[in-house]
């Protein structure tokens, strides 16, 4: 088990480093840092159409024009099973649509007594099935009650993505290949095929990690004045944790629990997308 420390000859902020940046394939350390700005990123939204719906509850209220009901929150999609798909099939697993927003509705093109709904939402990648069973329709649930029965669910377009994502590592001490590159004459942005950003617990041990391609585009003096410099990374969108996972991620990174009750609570809150966890 690797324990990360500040280099002995580096100026450093108070406390241990909380993040480490390294090359994934070579397992080479590039920097240790105190903080990260931009760790939690709003995931891309995508439009959906729910066809042939019979709404109920607060969804019916939203369709009646209540302006406070346009944001529907998180909804669970439950595929309906009839003859075409066995009840224990993988395609019948419910999945979550995060922060659903009602965009519009109209009389359904399949049955004028029903409605078609236009919504936007974020797919929960931990829950979304690869091949959901939609032949027999779906039901919508908000965690407390059923909101609609619909004949079909259609994802209209791929989720929108940003061309580039930016991540700022704060109060960093660099070393190895990156230190040599940044100190070379005529230094310029440094591109890496894949790096690993590792979040550290208070003892300096890896608690979670994310891998992504990136480019180090800037390395200004640390704006806090506590460390040598900040690193600005830019590149393709990475598998960052969403903002609603912040409490669970921060609780997991805060350190080991001190009793069984804390351990149980932590396990219930631990985000699925933490790629590497303490054992």
N, C-alpha and C positions, 0 to 999 in steps of 0.2 A: 504494500500500500504506500503510495507516494504522498509525502507531506510537503506542501509548497511553502516556501519562506521568501522573504525579501532578500535580495543579494546583500552581502555584508558591506559592500562598498557603495551602496545606493542610498540616496536620500529617500525618506519614506514617510508616509502618513502614520498616524497612530494606529495601532492594531495590526493584525495579520492581513495579508492579501486575501481578497475574497473572490478573485477571478484569475484564471490562467489562460493564456492563449498559446497554442502550439500547432505544429504541423501534424496532421492526422497520420499520414503514412509513415513518416520518419520518427514519430513520437519525439519531436524536438521542441523544446520550450522556447517560445519567442518573447513572452512578457508575462509578468504578474502585475495585477492592478488592484486598486482598492475598490472601485465601483464601476458600474456600467450604466450609461444613459441610453435608453432605447431598447432595453431588454424585453419589455412587454409591448407587443405590437398588435394593433387592431387587425384582425384577419380580413381578407377580402370578402365582400358580400356578393351574393348572386341572386338573380331573379328566379322565381318559381311561379308556376301556374297550377292551381288546384281546380280541377274540372269536375263539374257536376256535384256540387257540395250542398248538403243540408245543414246549415249552421245552427248552433245552439248557444245558450249562455252568453258570455261576454263577447263572443265573436258575432253573434246575432245583434248585440247592442252596437258593436262597432259598425256593422253594415247599416244600422239605422241612422248613422251619422253622428254618434257621440264622439267629439274630438279627443276626449281623454282615452279613448279605446283604440286609437290607431296603432300604437305600439303594443303588440301582443305579448312581448317577452319571449321566453323559451317555450317551444312547443315540441312534443314528441309525436313522431309519425309511426303509427302502427299499421303495417300491412294486414289486409284482411285475407283470411284463408278460406277457400272453398275447395273445389275438387282438384284444381289444377296444381296445387302445391301442397306437399305433406305438411302437417301442422308442426313437425319438428324441423322443418327445413331452415337453413341459414337465412334465406331470403325473407323470413317472417320476423326477424329480430327488429324491435323498434329502435329508432334513432332520433337524435335531438337536432332540431333547427334552433340556432341561437339568435336571440334578439330579433324575432320576427316582426316585420313592419308591414301593415296592410297598405297597399298602393292603390287598389281599386277593385271594383267588382262589377259584374254585369249578369243578366240572365244567361243561363248556361246554353251553349250551342247544342248540347246533347239532350237537354230536357228543360223546357222553359219554366218549370216549377222549381228548378234548382238554380244555383248561382255558380259562376266561375270566379275565382279569386286570384288577383295578382298580388304577390307578396315578395319581399326581399328578406334574406336571412343569411346567416353564416352556417355553413355545414360544420358540425362537430366531427373532426377527422377521427376521433377515437370511437365514435358511435356509428358513423355512416357505413352501411353495408356496401360491399362491392357490387352486388347484383340483387337489389331488393325485389321482392315479389309484388308487382303493382297491378297484375292482371285483374284482380278482384276488388281493387280499390284500396283506400287507406282511411284510417280514423285519426283525428287530431286530438291530443290530450295536453293539458297545461300543467300536469302534475297533481291536479286536484279533481278535475272533471273533464268529461268528453266535450269537445267544442264543435266537432263536425264529422260527418261521414262524407267522403268524396269518392268519386269513381276513378280518379287518376291524379297523379302528381307528375308534373313535367318540369325539369330543370331547363330553362330556356337557353341560357348561355353559360359558357365556362365562367368561373369566378374571375372577377377583375383582379389583376395583379399590378403592382407598381413595377416600373422598369428597373429601379434600383432601390435598395434598402440601405439605410445608414445606421451605423452603430458606433457609439463613442465609448471607448474604454478610458477611464479617468484615473489619474495618479498612477501611472505605469512605470515600472522599471523594465527596460528591454534588455535582451541579451542575445547571444548566439548570432545566427544568420541575420536576424532583423536589425540588431544593433550595428552590425557591419554594413548592412545596406543603407541604413539611415545616416551613417557617418561618412559614407563614400563621397568623393567629389562628384558634383553634378547629380546628386541624389534625386530620385524621382519616385513616383508611386510604385509600390511593390505588389504584384499580383500573386495570389496563391491558389492553386487548384482546389485545395481543401484544407481548412483549418478546423481545430476543435477549440471551442470556448468552454471552459470548465468552471462551473460555479463551486466554490469551496465553502466548507463549513467553518465555524470559528477556530477549529484546530488546524486548518490548512489542508484538510483531506477532501478529495473530490466527492461532491454530493450529486451533481447533475452535469450533463454535458450536451452540447449541440454541435453538429458538424455542418459546414457550409463553405462554398467558394467565396472568396472575398479579395478585395484590393485595399491595401493601406494607402490612403490618399492624402493624409495629413498627419502631422505629429507636432502640434504646437506645444509650447511650455504648458505645464499643468495650470489650468485656470484657478485651481484652489491654492496653488503655491506649495502644496504639501508633498507632491511627488515630482519626479523629473519632467514627465511630459504626459500628454493625452494622446491617444491613438484614435484616428477616425477611419473606420472600415466602411467600405461601400461595395455593393455587388448585387447579385441576384437575391430576390427575397428568400429569407431563411426561415426555418421551422421554429420561429420564436413562440414563446408561450403567450397566450392571449391575456388581455388585461384582467378578465374575470378569474384567471388562475393566480393572480398576484398573492392573495392571502395564503393559498395552499403552498405555493412555491417558497414564499418567504418563511412560512412556518417550517417547511422541510429543511431549508438551508440554515435555520437559526441554530441548529445543533441537536444532539440526541436528547430524547425525553428523559426525565429523571424518575419516572415511576410508570407502572403499567397503565394507569388511567391516561396519562399523557401519550403513551405509546399507541394506545387504541385510537385516540382522537387524531393523532398524527397520521396513522395509517388510513383512516377514513378520509382525510383531507388531502393525502398525497396525490399530486397530479399524475395522470397516466403518462403524460408526455415527457416526464423526467426520464432522460435516456439512460442515466446511470445512477443508481441509488446506493446509499450506505447499506452494508449488510451486517 
